[in-house]
Amino acid sequence: MKCIITIFIITNAIIQITSKIGVYRKFNKIIYLSSY
């Protein structure tokens, strides 16, 4: 049972990190396009 919980926490953390990177990249693209 503990193993399942730890896997869930790790996957949740990975999803949060990847979504933050995705948002950051989108934000960067908007700044890059608006600078022109």
BANUMAR-30556 format. One record per atom (N, C-alpha, C, O): x, y, z; residue in three letters; atom name. Coordinates in nm, 4 decimals. Last residue first. Layout:
BEGIN
<r><x>X</x><y>Y</y><z>Z</z><residu>ALA</residu><atome>CA</atome></r>
...
end
This chain:
BEGIN
<r><x>0.8299</x><y>4.1579</y><z>-3.1060</z><residu>TYR</residu><atome>N</atome></r>
<r><x>0.8419</x><y>4.2010</y><z>-3.2461</z><residu>TYR</residu><atome>CA</atome></r>
<r><x>0.7351</x><y>4.3020</y><z>-3.2829</z><residu>TYR</residu><atome>C</atome></r>
<r><x>0.7308</x><y>4.3486</y><z>-3.3968</z><residu>TYR</residu><atome>O</atome></r>
<r><x>0.7482</x><y>4.0859</y><z>-2.8559</z><residu>SER</residu><atome>N</atome></r>
<r><x>0.8647</x><y>4.1747</y><z>-2.8648</z><residu>SER</residu><atome>CA</atome></r>
<r><x>0.8857</x><y>4.2263</y><z>-3.0068</z><residu>SER</residu><atome>C</atome></r>
<r><x>0.9524</x><y>4.3280</y><z>-3.0260</z><residu>SER</residu><atome>O</atome></r>
<r><x>0.5524</x><y>3.8963</y><z>-2.8843</z><residu>SER</residu><atome>N</atome></r>
<r><x>0.5088</x><y>4.0342</y><z>-2.8577</z><residu>SER</residu><atome>CA</atome></r>
<r><x>0.6244</x><y>4.1343</y><z>-2.8665</z><residu>SER</residu><atome>C</atome></r>
<r><x>0.6014</x><y>4.2541</y><z>-2.8828</z><residu>SER</residu><atome>O</atome></r>
<r><x>0.7039</x><y>3.6619</y><z>-2.9132</z><residu>LEU</residu><atome>N</atome></r>
<r><x>0.6211</x><y>3.7098</y><z>-3.0245</z><residu>LEU</residu><atome>CA</atome></r>
<r><x>0.5810</x><y>3.8560</y><z>-3.0066</z><residu>LEU</residu><atome>C</atome></r>
<r><x>0.5764</x><y>3.9312</y><z>-3.1039</z><residu>LEU</residu><atome>O</atome></r>
<r><x>0.8248</x><y>3.6447</y><z>-2.6596</z><residu>TYR</residu><atome>N</atome></r>
<r><x>0.9070</x><y>3.6425</y><z>-2.7807</z><residu>TYR</residu><atome>CA</atome></r>
<r><x>0.8304</x><y>3.6995</y><z>-2.9007</z><residu>TYR</residu><atome>C</atome></r>
<r><x>0.8856</x><y>3.7759</y><z>-2.9798</z><residu>TYR</residu><atome>O</atome></r>
<r><x>0.6019</x><y>3.6301</y><z>-2.4939</z><residu>ILE</residu><atome>N</atome></r>
<r><x>0.6957</x><y>3.7431</y><z>-2.4786</z><residu>ILE</residu><atome>CA</atome></r>
<r><x>0.7789</x><y>3.7579</y><z>-2.6063</z><residu>ILE</residu><atome>C</atome></r>
<r><x>0.8007</x><y>3.8689</y><z>-2.6548</z><residu>ILE</residu><atome>O</atome></r>
<r><x>0.4999</x><y>3.3854</y><z>-2.5875</z><residu>ILE</residu><atome>N</atome></r>
<r><x>0.4162</x><y>3.5063</y><z>-2.5935</z><residu>ILE</residu><atome>CA</atome></r>
<r><x>0.5058</x><y>3.6306</y><z>-2.5856</z><residu>ILE</residu><atome>C</atome></r>
<r><x>0.4874</x><y>3.7254</y><z>-2.6620</z><residu>ILE</residu><atome>O</atome></r>
<r><x>0.7096</x><y>3.2118</y><z>-2.5209</z><residu>LYS</residu><atome>N</atome></r>
<r><x>0.6709</x><y>3.2291</y><z>-2.6613</z><residu>LYS</residu><atome>CA</atome></r>
<r><x>0.5906</x><y>3.3567</y><z>-2.6799</z><residu>LYS</residu><atome>C</atome></r>
<r><x>0.6108</x><y>3.4289</y><z>-2.7775</z><residu>LYS</residu><atome>O</atome></r>
<r><x>0.7006</x><y>3.2269</y><z>-2.2405</z><residu>ASN</residu><atome>N</atome></r>
<r><x>0.8206</x><y>3.2704</y><z>-2.3117</z><residu>ASN</residu><atome>CA</atome></r>
<r><x>0.7897</x><y>3.2984</y><z>-2.4580</z><residu>ASN</residu><atome>C</atome></r>
<r><x>0.8376</x><y>3.3971</y><z>-2.5138</z><residu>ASN</residu><atome>O</atome></r>
<r><x>0.4546</x><y>3.1043</y><z>-2.1975</z><residu>PHE</residu><atome>N</atome></r>
<r><x>0.4732</x><y>3.2431</y><z>-2.1550</z><residu>PHE</residu><atome>CA</atome></r>
<r><x>0.5926</x><y>3.3051</y><z>-2.2278</z><residu>PHE</residu><atome>C</atome></r>
<r><x>0.5873</x><y>3.4201</y><z>-2.2711</z><residu>PHE</residu><atome>O</atome></r>
<r><x>0.5188</x><y>2.8467</y><z>-2.2835</z><residu>LYS</residu><atome>N</atome></r>
<r><x>0.4114</x><y>2.9217</y><z>-2.3503</z><residu>LYS</residu><atome>CA</atome></r>
<r><x>0.4260</x><y>3.0709</y><z>-2.3217</z><residu>LYS</residu><atome>C</atome></r>
<r><x>0.4114</x><y>3.1537</y><z>-2.4116</z><residu>LYS</residu><atome>O</atome></r>
<r><x>0.7147</x><y>2.7825</y><z>-2.0935</z><residu>ARG</residu><atome>N</atome></r>
<r><x>0.7499</x><y>2.7867</y><z>-2.2355</z><residu>ARG</residu><atome>CA</atome></r>
<r><x>0.6474</x><y>2.8659</y><z>-2.3150</z><residu>ARG</residu><atome>C</atome></r>
<r><x>0.6835</x><y>2.9433</y><z>-2.4036</z><residu>ARG</residu><atome>O</atome></r>
<r><x>0.5597</x><y>2.7882</y><z>-1.8585</z><residu>TYR</residu><atome>N</atome></r>
<r><x>0.6757</x><y>2.8776</y><z>-1.8717</z><residu>TYR</residu><atome>CA</atome></r>
<r><x>0.7154</x><y>2.8938</y><z>-2.0182</z><residu>TYR</residu><atome>C</atome></r>
<r><x>0.7462</x><y>3.0043</y><z>-2.0627</z><residu>TYR</residu><atome>O</atome></r>
<r><x>0.3856</x><y>2.5769</y><z>-1.9103</z><residu>VAL</residu><atome>N</atome></r>
<r><x>0.3310</x><y>2.7119</y><z>-1.8919</z><residu>VAL</residu><atome>CA</atome></r>
<r><x>0.4419</x><y>2.8152</y><z>-1.9123</z><residu>VAL</residu><atome>C</atome></r>
<r><x>0.4200</x><y>2.9181</y><z>-1.9763</z><residu>VAL</residu><atome>O</atome></r>
<r><x>0.5754</x><y>2.3661</y><z>-1.9132</z><residu>GLY</residu><atome>N</atome></r>
<r><x>0.4904</x><y>2.3942</y><z>-2.0290</z><residu>GLY</residu><atome>CA</atome></r>
<r><x>0.4337</x><y>2.5348</y><z>-2.0258</z><residu>GLY</residu><atome>C</atome></r>
<r><x>0.4337</x><y>2.6044</y><z>-2.1274</z><residu>GLY</residu><atome>O</atome></r>
<r><x>0.6705</x><y>2.3754</y><z>-1.6517</z><residu>ILE</residu><atome>N</atome></r>
<r><x>0.7639</x><y>2.3990</y><z>-1.7625</z><residu>ILE</residu><atome>CA</atome></r>
<r><x>0.6857</x><y>2.4361</y><z>-1.8886</z><residu>ILE</residu><atome>C</atome></r>
<r><x>0.7250</x><y>2.5267</y><z>-1.9621</z><residu>ILE</residu><atome>O</atome></r>
<r><x>0.4338</x><y>2.3057</y><z>-1.5187</z><residu>LYS</residu><atome>N</atome></r>
<r><x>0.4969</x><y>2.4352</y><z>-1.4904</z><residu>LYS</residu><atome>CA</atome></r>
<r><x>0.5931</x><y>2.4728</y><z>-1.6026</z><residu>LYS</residu><atome>C</atome></r>
<r><x>0.5974</x><y>2.5884</y><z>-1.6445</z><residu>LYS</residu><atome>O</atome></r>
<r><x>0.3991</x><y>2.0470</y><z>-1.6156</z><residu>SER</residu><atome>N</atome></r>
<r><x>0.2974</x><y>2.1485</y><z>-1.6466</z><residu>SER</residu><atome>CA</atome></r>
<r><x>0.3524</x><y>2.2887</y><z>-1.6232</z><residu>SER</residu><atome>C</atome></r>
<r><x>0.3215</x><y>2.3808</y><z>-1.6988</z><residu>SER</residu><atome>O</atome></r>
<r><x>0.6247</x><y>1.9221</y><z>-1.5040</z><residu>THR</residu><atome>N</atome></r>
<r><x>0.6112</x><y>1.9307</y><z>-1.6497</z><residu>THR</residu><atome>CA</atome></r>
<r><x>0.5095</x><y>2.0362</y><z>-1.6908</z><residu>THR</residu><atome>C</atome></r>
<r><x>0.5301</x><y>2.1073</y><z>-1.7892</z><residu>THR</residu><atome>O</atome></r>
<r><x>0.5628</x><y>1.9469</y><z>-1.2275</z><residu>ILE</residu><atome>N</atome></r>
<r><x>0.6864</x><y>2.0050</y><z>-1.2819</z><residu>ILE</residu><atome>CA</atome></r>
<r><x>0.6732</x><y>2.0250</y><z>-1.4330</z><residu>ILE</residu><atome>C</atome></r>
<r><x>0.7064</x><y>2.1317</y><z>-1.4847</z><residu>ILE</residu><atome>O</atome></r>
<r><x>0.3203</x><y>1.8010</y><z>-1.2111</z><residu>GLN</residu><atome>N</atome></r>
<r><x>0.3251</x><y>1.9424</y><z>-1.1708</z><residu>GLN</residu><atome>CA</atome></r>
<r><x>0.4464</x><y>2.0125</y><z>-1.2307</z><residu>GLN</residu><atome>C</atome></r>
<r><x>0.4350</x><y>2.1249</y><z>-1.2795</z><residu>GLN</residu><atome>O</atome></r>
<r><x>0.4104</x><y>1.5461</y><z>-1.2915</z><residu>ILE</residu><atome>N</atome></r>
<r><x>0.3051</x><y>1.6152</y><z>-1.3676</z><residu>ILE</residu><atome>CA</atome></r>
<r><x>0.3079</x><y>1.7647</y><z>-1.3368</z><residu>ILE</residu><atome>C</atome></r>
<r><x>0.2986</x><y>1.8465</y><z>-1.4284</z><residu>ILE</residu><atome>O</atome></r>
<r><x>0.5907</x><y>1.4904</y><z>-1.0825</z><residu>ILE</residu><atome>N</atome></r>
<r><x>0.6393</x><y>1.4979</y><z>-1.2208</z><residu>ILE</residu><atome>CA</atome></r>
<r><x>0.5397</x><y>1.5749</y><z>-1.3075</z><residu>ILE</residu><atome>C</atome></r>
<r><x>0.5796</x><y>1.6594</y><z>-1.3877</z><residu>ILE</residu><atome>O</atome></r>
<r><x>0.4101</x><y>1.4800</y><z>-0.8655</z><residu>ALA</residu><atome>N</atome></r>
<r><x>0.5183</x><y>1.5794</y><z>-0.8667</z><residu>ALA</residu><atome>CA</atome></r>
<r><x>0.5716</x><y>1.6000</y><z>-1.0079</z><residu>ALA</residu><atome>C</atome></r>
<r><x>0.5953</x><y>1.7134</y><z>-1.0493</z><residu>ALA</residu><atome>O</atome></r>
<r><x>0.2601</x><y>1.2567</y><z>-0.9429</z><residu>ASN</residu><atome>N</atome></r>
<r><x>0.1940</x><y>1.3863</y><z>-0.9243</z><residu>ASN</residu><atome>CA</atome></r>
<r><x>0.2965</x><y>1.4999</y><z>-0.9294</z><residu>ASN</residu><atome>C</atome></r>
<r><x>0.2718</x><y>1.6036</y><z>-0.9909</z><residu>ASN</residu><atome>O</atome></r>
<r><x>0.4550</x><y>1.0581</y><z>-0.9299</z><residu>THR</residu><atome>N</atome></r>
<r><x>0.3920</x><y>1.0902</y><z>-1.0588</z><residu>THR</residu><atome>CA</atome></r>
<r><x>0.3246</x><y>1.2264</y><z>-1.0534</z><residu>THR</residu><atome>C</atome></r>
<r><x>0.3316</x><y>1.3031</y><z>-1.1495</z><residu>THR</residu><atome>O</atome></r>
<r><x>0.5083</x><y>1.0661</y><z>-0.6500</z><residu>ILE</residu><atome>N</atome></r>
<r><x>0.6151</x><y>1.0915</y><z>-0.7480</z><residu>ILE</residu><atome>CA</atome></r>
<r><x>0.5556</x><y>1.1328</y><z>-0.8825</z><residu>ILE</residu><atome>C</atome></r>
<r><x>0.6000</x><y>1.2306</y><z>-0.9427</z><residu>ILE</residu><atome>O</atome></r>
<r><x>0.2576</x><y>0.9945</y><z>-0.5437</z><residu>ILE</residu><atome>N</atome></r>
<r><x>0.3194</x><y>1.1232</y><z>-0.5068</z><residu>ILE</residu><atome>CA</atome></r>
<r><x>0.4256</x><y>1.1624</y><z>-0.6101</z><residu>ILE</residu><atome>C</atome></r>
<r><x>0.4320</x><y>1.2778</y><z>-0.6525</z><residu>ILE</residu><atome>O</atome></r>
<r><x>0.2283</x><y>0.7359</y><z>-0.6542</z><residu>PHE</residu><atome>N</atome></r>
<r><x>0.1289</x><y>0.8404</y><z>-0.6821</z><residu>PHE</residu><atome>CA</atome></r>
<r><x>0.1863</x><y>0.9792</y><z>-0.6548</z><residu>PHE</residu><atome>C</atome></r>
<r><x>0.1660</x><y>1.0713</y><z>-0.7338</z><residu>PHE</residu><atome>O</atome></r>
<r><x>0.4426</x><y>0.6048</y><z>-0.5329</z><residu>ILE</residu><atome>N</atome></r>
<r><x>0.4379</x><y>0.6157</y><z>-0.6792</z><residu>ILE</residu><atome>CA</atome></r>
<r><x>0.3433</x><y>0.7287</y><z>-0.7192</z><residu>ILE</residu><atome>C</atome></r>
<r><x>0.3748</x><y>0.8080</y><z>-0.8080</z><residu>ILE</residu><atome>O</atome></r>
<r><x>0.3558</x><y>0.6192</y><z>-0.2640</z><residu>THR</residu><atome>N</atome></r>
<r><x>0.4801</x><y>0.6864</y><z>-0.3043</z><residu>THR</residu><atome>CA</atome></r>
<r><x>0.4853</x><y>0.7060</y><z>-0.4554</z><residu>THR</residu><atome>C</atome></r>
<r><x>0.5276</x><y>0.8117</y><z>-0.5023</z><residu>THR</residu><atome>O</atome></r>
<r><x>0.1221</x><y>0.4595</y><z>-0.2807</z><residu>ILE</residu><atome>N</atome></r>
<r><x>0.1129</x><y>0.6001</y><z>-0.2382</z><residu>ILE</residu><atome>CA</atome></r>
<r><x>0.2377</x><y>0.6777</y><z>-0.2832</z><residu>ILE</residu><atome>C</atome></r>
<r><x>0.2263</x><y>0.7890</y><z>-0.3345</z><residu>ILE</residu><atome>O</atome></r>
<r><x>0.2292</x><y>0.2101</y><z>-0.3480</z><residu>ILE</residu><atome>N</atome></r>
<r><x>0.1334</x><y>0.2750</y><z>-0.4385</z><residu>ILE</residu><atome>CA</atome></r>
<r><x>0.1252</x><y>0.4249</y><z>-0.4080</z><residu>ILE</residu><atome>C</atome></r>
<r><x>0.1219</x><y>0.5071</y><z>-0.4996</z><residu>ILE</residu><atome>O</atome></r>
<r><x>0.3807</x><y>0.1585</y><z>-0.1151</z><residu>CYS</residu><atome>N</atome></r>
<r><x>0.4462</x><y>0.1670</y><z>-0.2458</z><residu>CYS</residu><atome>CA</atome></r>
<r><x>0.3582</x><y>0.2417</y><z>-0.3460</z><residu>CYS</residu><atome>C</atome></r>
<r><x>0.4070</x><y>0.3269</y><z>-0.4202</z><residu>CYS</residu><atome>O</atome></r>
<r><x>0.1891</x><y>0.1284</y><z>0.0835</z><residu>LYS</residu><atome>N</atome></r>
<r><x>0.2793</x><y>0.2446</y><z>0.0887</z><residu>LYS</residu><atome>CA</atome></r>
<r><x>0.3467</x><y>0.2680</y><z>-0.0467</z><residu>LYS</residu><atome>C</atome></r>
<r><x>0.3673</x><y>0.3822</y><z>-0.0879</z><residu>LYS</residu><atome>O</atome></r>
<r><x>0.0831</x><y>-0.1211</y><z>0.0000</z><residu>MET</residu><atome>N</atome></r>
<r><x>0.0000</x><y>0.0000</y><z>0.0000</z><residu>MET</residu><atome>CA</atome></r>
<r><x>0.0867</x><y>0.1263</y><z>0.0000</z><residu>MET</residu><atome>C</atome></r>
<r><x>0.0601</x><y>0.2200</y><z>-0.0752</z><residu>MET</residu><atome>O</atome></r>
end
